[in-house]
Amino acid sequence: MHETSGAGVRRRLGRVAAGGAVLALLASGCTGAPDTEVVDGAPRTTGGATTEGPEATGEGGTGTGGDGGTSSGSVAVPEGLEEFYGQDLAWESCDGGECATLTVPIDYEQPDGETIELSLLRVPAGDSRKGSLVVNPGGPGGSGVDYATQAGMVISDEVREQFDIVGFDPRGVARSAPIECFDDAQMDDYLGADPTPDDAAEEEASAELLQSFASACEAKAGELLGHVSTVEVARDMDVLRAALGEDQLDYLGASYGTFIGATYAELFPANVGHFVLDGAVDPTMSSLDMGLGQAAGFEQATREYVQSCVDEGDCPLGDDVDSGMAGITAFLDELDANPIPLEGDAAGALTEGWGVLGIIVAMYDETAWPILTQALRAAQDGDATMLMFLANIYAGRSADGTYDGNSMQAITAVNCLDRAAEPSLDKEQVLAEFEEVAPTFGRYLAGEGACAYWPVEAQTVLEEYDGEGAAPIVVIGTTRDPATPYEWAVSLAEQLSSGVLITYDGDGHTAYGRSNDCVDGAVDAYLTEGTVPEDGLSC
């Protein structure tokens, strides 16, 4: 249900994750869906997450020396960080490629303080090697290490022949000093909890759960909790550039990874090599605007899905788009009142919270739409196994209740620094705005979630993202992208002084590797030959 009194605490989806991590799981996971047909033509995946970020000052220097520092080769090293920039990486064989760790300070303002190790994975290039391509799948909370191991699905053979593909788990994520606030059982309670509290008792329970998550993060993460912002991730990436022996960084970032890339370009414009930002985030948006954009994006994507379902015939939701959307709302309302018992999954029942995740995840890639249709039809008949399977893909969770990494926790830790809560907003008015743009999903995205109780703030903020002096930066937007709406890509390309926009007219999240030859060819030519696409290229 969706009464307005709980608008301040109702939302537990963070801002919705958008990333290659989700897409890669869909590509591999949907082919193994329980009692379903295999989805044909699962594409190479790429993608990224969404969240925006802090704004940070460019302290720490730029590629031209910034506020001083010594020079290593032709690129200046920020003062006080010489030891980090000069480190050698000890690569060793590991599953999926070669692994190493990178040492970075927790607090760049105190480089002599505590440090953490970032996990790296490199998939070596072929005989035509020309350098390293650093990749990030988005999230925030997506593992760059896992993303790099999937290089064959993510990146073309031509690019992989010429570049080592290097992924890193950002600070606080996966193998890099992970932020882990709740254990697996607590995360099940957190994600499966009622996202639309109906009365005072449910409101109080929701607020207590969100506050307990924030408190647990403060207790368990310590100093690191205040230092997982996107600014600090971008600074880590420049240390990585130096450790790889590159004067300039070549980078492919998807979804939230585009926010990392835009932040890097602002901090280190002279160090930008070939940048491709796919499924772009507008880094200047407020938390409210980001949520509204995603709510509208998922609403639009779901309408496209329902139209497809109707066109296929025998759609379990209805005979037209409007009745189908109403059917989804009615289905979720029924889950709120009567969760569907589950056998074979530790969750025990498909609740409204799990149901929303199962529907949303299918919007990331239209090849998952037939699976969702089967899942909804089965759930209407009392079998929620398949819809829970989809929810588990989104959450990075197995049916036994174990989580593969900490993505669902890291996304909140990063988002709450990058885009702090806005307590002065009128919560009832906010909910009304969300439900106006997204009658189906607005109620799930309208609140501040755990950020309303977050105990720390970002240390630095950026005021603009023009990347003045950077080499051309290719920005890709998909017209019906649910997680990073197309308008965000247009805005980022306009903000970047060297931004070049590619438009993909299509569905799903991101474009490179999952759209068409027009997009893939333009990106490949840019990375391998340095051919800058025509600004405004439409594919």
C-alpha positions in Angstrom: 0.0 0.0 0.0 1.2 3.6 -0.4 0.0 6.0 2.1 2.0 9.2 2.3 2.9 9.2 6.0 5.9 7.0 5.5 7.5 8.8 2.5 10.6 9.7 4.5 11.6 6.1 5.4 9.8 3.9 2.9 12.5 3.4 0.2 15.1 0.7 0.6 16.2 0.4 -3.0 19.0 2.9 -2.5 18.9 4.6 -5.8 18.3 1.7 -8.1 21.5 -0.1 -9.0 22.5 0.3 -12.6 25.5 -1.5 -13.8 27.2 -4.1 -15.9 27.2 -6.3 -12.8 23.4 -6.7 -13.0 23.5 -7.2 -16.8 26.2 -9.8 -16.6 24.3 -11.7 -14.0 21.2 -11.5 -16.2 23.1 -12.8 -19.2 24.4 -15.8 -17.3 21.7 -16.2 -14.8 18.6 -16.2 -17.0 20.1 -19.1 -19.0 19.8 -21.1 -15.9 16.4 -20.0 -14.7 14.5 -22.7 -12.9 12.0 -24.6 -15.1 12.3 -22.0 -17.9 13.3 -21.9 -21.5 16.8 -20.5 -22.2 16.7 -16.9 -23.4 18.1 -16.8 -26.9 20.8 -14.5 -28.0 22.0 -13.3 -24.6 24.2 -10.4 -25.6 27.6 -9.4 -24.5 27.0 -7.3 -21.5 28.2 -4.0 -20.2 26.5 -1.6 -17.9 26.8 0.3 -14.9 24.9 1.7 -11.8 23.6 4.7 -10.7 24.2 7.0 -8.1 25.8 10.1 -8.1 28.2 11.6 -6.1 30.0 13.9 -4.1 31.4 16.9 -5.3 35.0 17.2 -4.5 37.7 19.7 -4.7 40.5 18.8 -7.0 43.0 18.5 -4.1 45.6 15.9 -4.8 46.7 17.4 -8.1 46.0 16.8 -11.7 48.1 15.3 -14.5 49.7 18.7 -15.0 50.9 18.9 -11.5 48.0 20.8 -9.9 49.1 21.9 -6.4 52.6 20.7 -6.8 54.4 17.4 -6.3 57.2 15.6 -8.0 57.2 14.3 -11.5 57.3 10.6 -12.5 58.0 10.4 -16.3 55.8 13.1 -17.9 53.1 13.1 -15.3 53.2 14.9 -12.0 52.8 13.0 -8.7 50.7 14.8 -6.1 52.8 15.9 -3.2 52.9 13.4 -0.3 51.6 10.5 -2.4 54.9 9.5 -4.0 55.0 6.2 -2.3 51.6 5.2 -3.5 52.2 6.4 -7.1 55.5 4.7 -7.2 54.4 1.2 -6.1 55.0 -1.8 -8.3 52.2 -4.3 -8.9 53.0 -8.0 -8.2 50.9 -9.8 -10.7 50.2 -13.5 -10.1 48.1 -16.0 -12.0 44.6 -16.4 -10.7 41.2 -17.6 -11.8 40.2 -15.4 -14.8 43.6 -13.8 -15.4 46.3 -12.2 -13.3 45.7 -10.7 -9.9 47.5 -8.1 -7.8 46.7 -5.6 -5.1 47.1 -1.8 -5.0 47.7 0.1 -1.8 45.9 3.4 -1.2 45.4 5.7 1.8 42.0 5.6 3.5 42.1 9.4 3.7 44.0 11.2 1.0 44.4 14.2 3.3 46.3 12.0 5.7 48.5 9.9 3.4 50.6 8.7 6.4 47.6 7.3 8.0 45.8 3.9 7.6 45.8 2.2 4.2 43.7 -0.4 2.4 44.4 -2.9 -0.4 42.4 -2.7 -3.6 41.9 -6.0 -5.5 42.9 -6.0 -9.2 42.5 -8.4 -12.1 44.1 -8.2 -15.5 43.2 -10.1 -18.6 46.3 -9.8 -20.8 46.0 -8.4 -24.3 47.0 -10.4 -27.4 50.1 -9.9 -29.5 49.1 -6.4 -30.6 49.1 -5.0 -27.1 49.1 -1.2 -26.9 48.2 -0.5 -23.2 45.7 -1.1 -20.4 42.0 -0.4 -20.5 40.6 0.0 -17.0 36.9 -1.0 -16.6 34.2 -0.4 -14.1 30.7 -2.0 -14.3 28.8 0.5 -12.1 26.6 0.0 -9.1 27.9 1.5 -7.0 29.0 -1.8 -5.5 29.8 -3.6 -8.7 33.0 -5.6 -8.8 35.5 -4.5 -11.4 37.4 -7.7 -10.8 34.4 -9.8 -11.7 33.7 -7.5 -14.7 37.1 -8.0 -16.1 36.8 -11.8 -15.9 33.8 -11.4 -18.1 35.8 -9.4 -20.7 34.8 -11.8 -23.5 31.1 -10.9 -22.9 31.7 -7.2 -22.3 34.3 -6.1 -24.8 35.0 -6.9 -28.4 37.8 -9.2 -29.6 39.4 -6.3 -31.4 39.7 -4.2 -28.3 40.9 -7.2 -26.1 43.6 -8.0 -28.7 45.1 -4.5 -28.1 44.4 -3.8 -24.4 45.0 -5.5 -21.1 41.6 -5.4 -19.5 42.1 -4.3 -15.9 39.3 -4.3 -13.3 39.5 -3.2 -9.8 37.1 -3.5 -6.9 36.5 0.0 -5.6 37.2 0.8 -2.0 34.5 -0.7 0.2 33.4 -3.2 -2.5 33.8 -6.9 -2.8 37.4 -7.8 -2.2 38.6 -4.3 -1.4 38.0 -3.7 2.3 34.3 -4.4 1.9 31.7 -2.5 3.8 29.6 -5.2 5.5 27.1 -3.9 8.0 24.5 -6.7 8.1 25.1 -10.5 7.9 23.2 -12.5 5.3 20.2 -13.2 7.4 19.9 -9.5 8.3 20.2 -8.6 4.6 17.3 -10.9 3.8 15.2 -9.1 6.4 16.3 -5.8 5.1 15.6 -6.4 1.4 12.5 -8.4 2.0 10.9 -5.9 4.4 7.8 -3.9 3.6 8.8 -1.0 1.3 5.3 0.6 1.6 4.4 0.8 5.3 0.7 1.2 5.8 0.3 2.2 9.5 2.1 3.7 12.4 3.5 0.3 13.6 4.9 -0.5 10.1 6.3 3.0 9.8 8.1 2.6 13.1 9.4 -0.8 12.1 10.7 0.5 8.8 12.4 3.5 10.4 14.1 1.2 13.0 15.4 -1.1 10.3 16.9 1.7 8.3 18.4 3.3 11.3 19.8 -0.1 12.5 21.5 -0.5 9.1 23.1 2.9 9.3 24.3 2.3 12.9 25.7 -1.1 12.0 27.7 0.4 9.2 29.1 3.0 11.5 30.0 0.4 14.1 31.6 -2.1 11.7 33.2 0.0 8.9 35.0 2.5 11.1 37.0 5.3 9.4 36.5 3.8 6.0 32.7 4.6 6.0 33.5 8.3 5.5 35.9 7.6 2.7 34.1 5.5 0.0 33.0 8.5 -2.0 33.3 8.6 -5.8 36.0 11.4 -5.5 38.2 9.0 -3.5 37.5 6.2 -6.0 38.6 8.5 -8.8 41.8 9.3 -6.9 42.4 5.6 -6.4 42.1 5.2 -10.2 44.8 7.7 -10.8 47.1 5.8 -8.5 46.2 2.7 -10.5 47.1 4.5 -13.7 50.5 5.3 -12.4 51.1 1.7 -11.1 50.1 0.3 -14.5 52.9 2.5 -16.0 50.5 4.6 -18.1 50.9 8.4 -18.6 47.2 8.6 -19.5 44.3 6.4 -18.5 42.2 4.6 -21.0 38.8 3.8 -19.4 35.5 2.1 -20.0 32.9 2.9 -17.4 29.3 1.9 -17.4 26.4 3.5 -15.5 27.8 4.5 -12.1 31.2 3.9 -13.7 30.5 7.0 -15.9 30.2 9.0 -12.7 33.7 7.7 -11.7 34.9 8.7 -15.1 33.5 12.2 -15.1 34.9 12.8 -11.6 38.3 11.6 -12.8 38.2 13.9 -15.8 37.5 16.8 -13.5 40.3 16.0 -11.1 42.9 14.8 -13.6 41.9 16.2 -17.0 45.4 15.9 -18.5 45.6 12.3 -17.5 42.5 11.3 -19.6 43.3 9.1 -22.5 40.4 7.3 -24.3 37.3 7.5 -22.1 34.0 5.8 -23.0 31.1 6.5 -20.5 28.2 4.2 -21.3 24.8 4.6 -19.7 25.7 8.0 -18.3 24.9 9.5 -14.9 24.4 13.3 -14.7 26.8 14.1 -11.8 25.2 17.4 -10.9 21.8 16.0 -10.0 20.3 16.1 -6.5 19.2 12.9 -4.9 15.6 13.9 -5.5 16.2 14.5 -9.2 18.1 11.2 -9.6 15.3 9.3 -7.9 12.6 11.0 -10.1 14.6 10.2 -13.2 15.0 6.6 -12.3 11.3 6.3 -11.3 10.3 7.7 -14.7 12.8 5.5 -16.4 11.6 2.2 -14.9 8.0 3.2 -15.5 8.7 3.8 -19.1 10.7 0.6 -19.5 8.0 -1.4 -17.8 5.4 0.0 -20.1 7.5 -1.1 -23.0 7.8 -4.6 -21.4 4.0 -4.8 -21.0 3.4 -3.7 -24.6 5.8 -6.5 -25.6 3.9 -9.0 -23.4 0.6 -8.0 -24.8 1.9 -8.2 -28.4 3.1 -11.8 -27.7 -0.4 -12.8 -26.7 -1.8 -14.4 -23.6 -0.1 -11.8 -21.4 -0.8 -12.6 -17.7 -1.0 -8.9 -16.9 -3.8 -7.8 -19.1 -4.9 -7.0 -22.7 -3.4 -3.6 -23.0 -0.6 -1.5 -21.5 -2.7 0.4 -19.0 -4.4 -2.7 -17.7 -1.1 -4.5 -17.6 0.5 -1.7 -15.5 -2.5 -1.8 -13.2 -2.0 -5.5 -13.0 1.6 -5.1 -11.8 0.4 -2.7 -9.1 -2.4 -5.0 -8.0 0.1 -8.0 -7.9 2.5 -6.0 -5.7 -0.3 -4.9 -3.4 -1.4 -8.5 -3.0 2.2 -9.5 -2.1 2.1 -6.8 0.5 -1.0 -8.4 2.1 -0.2 -12.0 1.3 3.4 -13.0 0.5 3.7 -16.2 -1.5 5.3 -19.1 0.3 8.6 -20.3 -1.2 10.1 -23.8 -1.2 13.8 -24.1 -1.8 14.7 -20.5 -0.9 15.9 -19.4 2.6 13.7 -16.3 2.3 10.7 -18.4 3.0 8.3 -16.2 1.1 8.2 -13.8 -1.8 7.3 -10.5 -0.2 6.5 -7.2 -1.8 10.1 -6.1 -1.3 11.4 -9.1 -3.1 8.8 -8.9 -5.8 9.7 -5.4 -6.7 13.4 -6.4 -7.2 12.3 -9.4 -9.4 10.4 -7.1 -11.7 12.9 -4.3 -11.8 15.9 -6.4 -12.7 14.2 -7.6 -15.9 14.1 -4.0 -17.1 17.8 -3.9 -17.4 17.8 -6.1 -20.5 14.9 -6.8 -22.8 16.1 -10.4 -23.4 14.9 -11.1 -19.8 11.3 -10.0 -20.6 10.1 -13.5 -21.5 11.5 -14.8 -18.3 9.6 -12.2 -16.3 6.4 -13.0 -18.1 6.8 -16.7 -17.2 7.7 -15.7 -13.6 4.6 -13.5 -13.2 2.3 -16.1 -14.7 3.7 -18.8 -12.3 3.5 -16.4 -9.3 -0.2 -15.7 -10.1 -0.6 -19.5 -9.8 1.1 -19.5 -6.4 4.6 -20.5 -7.5 7.1 -17.7 -6.8 10.3 -19.6 -7.5 11.1 -17.9 -10.8 10.3 -14.4 -9.6 12.5 -14.9 -6.5 15.2 -16.2 -8.9 15.1 -12.9 -10.7 15.1 -11.0 -7.4 18.2 -13.0 -6.3 20.0 -11.9 -9.5 19.5 -8.3 -8.6 20.6 -8.8 -5.0 23.6 -11.0 -5.8 22.1 -13.7 -3.7 21.8 -17.5 -3.8 18.7 -19.5 -2.8 20.4 -20.7 0.3 20.5 -17.1 1.6 24.2 -16.4 1.0 25.3 -13.2 -0.8 28.0 -13.1 -3.4 29.7 -9.9 -2.3 28.4 -6.8 -0.6 26.9 -4.9 -3.5 23.6 -4.3 -1.8 25.4 -2.7 1.2 28.1 -0.8 -0.7 25.6 0.9 -2.9 24.0 2.6 0.2 27.4 3.5 1.7 28.6 5.2 -1.5 25.3 6.9 -2.3 24.8 8.4 1.1 28.2 10.1 0.7 27.8 11.1 -2.9 24.2 12.4 -2.5 23.3 13.1 1.0 19.7 13.0 2.3 17.7 16.2 2.0 15.8 16.4 5.3 14.2 19.8 4.5 12.0 18.3 1.8 8.3 17.9 2.3 8.0 14.1 2.3 4.3 14.0 1.3 5.0 16.4 -1.6 7.9 14.3 -2.7 5.9 11.1 -2.7 3.2 12.9 -4.8 5.8 14.0 -7.3 7.2 10.5 -7.6 3.8 8.9 -8.0 2.9 11.5 -10.7 5.8 10.5 -12.9 5.7 6.8 -12.0 2.4 5.5 -10.8 3.8 2.0 -10.5 7.3 2.5 -9.1 7.3 6.0 -7.7 6.2 4.8 -4.2 9.3 2.6 -4.0 11.9 5.2 -4.9 10.5 8.3 -3.2 12.2 8.1 0.2 15.7 8.7 1.6 16.1 5.2 2.9 19.1 4.6 5.3 20.7 7.9 4.1 18.2 9.7 6.3 20.2 8.3 9.3 23.7 8.2 7.8 26.3 9.1 10.4 29.0 10.6 8.1 29.3 13.1 5.3 31.6 13.2 2.3 34.8 15.0 2.9 35.0 16.8 -0.4 32.6 17.9 -3.1 33.0 19.0 -6.8 31.1 22.0 -8.0 31.4 21.3 -11.7 32.2 18.5 -14.1 33.6 20.1 -17.3 36.9 18.2 -17.4 38.5 21.2 -19.1 41.6 20.2 -21.0 40.7 16.5 -21.2 40.9 14.5 -24.5 37.6 13.6 -26.2 35.3 11.7 -23.9 32.6 9.5 -25.6 29.3 9.5 -23.7 26.6 6.9 -24.7 22.9 7.2 -23.9 20.2 4.7 -24.6 16.8 6.3 -25.3 14.7 3.9 -23.1 17.3 3.1 -20.5 15.5 2.6 -17.1 18.4 3.0 -14.7 20.2 5.9 -16.3 17.7 7.8 -18.4 18.8 9.1 -21.8 18.5 12.7 -20.7 21.4 12.2 -18.2 23.7 11.2 -21.1 22.8 14.3 -23.0 23.4 16.5 -19.9 26.8 14.9 -19.2 28.0 15.2 -22.8 27.0 18.9 -22.7 28.8 19.5 -19.3 32.0 17.9 -20.4 34.1 20.4 -22.5 35.2 17.5 -24.7 32.1 15.4 -24.5 31.0 13.5 -27.6 27.5 12.0 -27.6 26.4 8.7 -29.1 22.6 7.9 -29.0 21.3 4.4 -29.1 17.6 4.2 -29.9 16.7 1.1 -27.9 15.6 -0.6 -24.7 17.6 -1.8 -21.7 20.5 -0.5 -19.7 23.7 0.8 -21.6 24.5 0.1 -25.2 28.1 -1.0 -25.9 28.2 -4.8 -26.5 24.5 -5.2 -26.3 23.0 -2.9 -28.9 24.2 -2.9 -32.6 27.1 -2.6 -34.9 26.8 1.2 -35.1 27.5 1.7 -31.4 30.1 -1.1 -31.1 31.9 0.0 -34.2 32.2 3.6 -33.1 33.5 2.6 -29.7 35.9 0.0 -31.0 37.3 2.5 -33.6 37.8 5.1 -30.9 39.6 2.7 -28.5 41.7 1.0 -31.1 42.4 3.6 -33.7 41.7 6.9 -31.9 38.9 7.8 -34.3 36.6 10.2 -32.4 32.9 9.5 -33.3 30.9 12.3 -34.8 29.2 14.2 -31.9 25.5 13.4 -32.0 25.9 10.1 -33.8 22.6 8.3 -33.7 22.5 4.5 -33.8 
